Amino acid sequence: MTAERYTAVFTGLLSLKKPGEYLYLTMDEDPRGSGTYTLRRDRPPYEKMGCEISFEDFPKECRQLVLDTYRELWGL
């Protein structure tokens, strides 16, 4: 059993979101290897999140998934 330990919240203008909601990606330490990641559109569960970390503090595999998802969402 794996846990979704990391959450990346995508902010900014995006036609897929409604007011007050954001796209956010939850994942474990090796999201592609384990297949444990989910892209959601809603109000992120801030009350369940721990501390905020910088992008550089994400595991390498998580950083790559966040970048790939960002590029896909914004058509880059």
C-alpha positions as CSV (number, residue, x, y, z in Angstrom):
1,M,0.0,0.0,0.0
2,T,1.4,3.4,-0.9
3,A,0.3,6.8,0.2
4,E,0.0,10.0,-1.8
5,R,2.6,12.0,0.1
6,Y,3.1,15.0,-2.1
7,T,0.6,17.5,-3.5
8,A,1.4,20.1,-6.2
9,V,-1.3,22.8,-6.7
10,F,-1.5,24.5,-10.1
11,T,-2.6,28.1,-9.8
12,G,-3.3,30.7,-12.5
13,L,-5.9,31.1,-15.2
14,L,-7.0,27.9,-16.8
15,S,-10.3,27.4,-18.5
16,L,-10.8,24.0,-16.9
17,K,-11.2,25.4,-13.4
18,K,-14.1,27.1,-11.7
19,P,-13.8,30.0,-9.2
20,G,-12.4,28.8,-5.9
21,E,-11.1,25.5,-7.2
22,Y,-7.7,24.5,-8.6
23,L,-6.1,21.7,-10.3
24,Y,-3.8,19.7,-8.0
25,L,-1.7,16.6,-8.4
26,T,-1.3,14.1,-5.6
27,M,1.5,11.6,-5.8
28,D,3.9,9.3,-3.9
29,E,7.7,9.4,-4.1
30,D,7.9,7.5,-7.4
31,P,4.6,8.3,-9.1
32,R,5.4,6.8,-12.5
33,G,7.0,3.7,-11.1
34,S,4.2,2.9,-8.8
35,G,1.4,4.5,-10.8
36,T,0.2,6.3,-7.7
37,Y,-0.7,9.8,-8.8
38,T,-4.0,11.6,-9.5
39,L,-4.8,14.9,-11.1
40,R,-7.9,16.5,-9.4
41,R,-9.9,19.6,-9.9
42,D,-11.5,20.9,-6.7
43,R,-10.5,22.8,-3.6
44,P,-7.2,21.3,-2.5
45,P,-7.5,19.6,1.0
46,Y,-5.3,22.2,2.7
47,E,-6.4,21.0,6.1
48,K,-4.8,17.6,5.4
49,M,-1.6,18.9,4.0
50,G,1.6,19.2,6.0
51,C,4.2,21.9,5.5
52,E,4.9,23.7,2.2
53,I,8.1,22.8,0.4
54,S,9.9,24.3,-2.5
55,F,9.8,22.6,-5.9
56,E,13.4,21.6,-5.6
57,D,12.5,19.6,-2.4
58,F,10.2,17.3,-4.3
59,P,11.8,13.9,-5.3
60,K,13.2,14.0,-8.9
61,E,10.4,11.7,-10.2
62,C,7.7,14.0,-8.7
63,R,9.3,17.1,-10.2
64,Q,9.3,15.6,-13.6
65,L,5.7,14.6,-13.4
66,V,4.7,18.1,-12.2
67,L,6.6,19.6,-15.2
68,D,5.1,17.2,-17.7
69,T,1.6,17.8,-16.3
70,Y,2.1,21.6,-16.4
71,R,3.2,21.5,-20.0
72,E,0.3,19.4,-21.0
73,L,-2.3,21.5,-19.2
74,W,-1.0,24.8,-20.7
75,G,-0.1,23.3,-24.1
76,L,3.6,24.0,-23.9
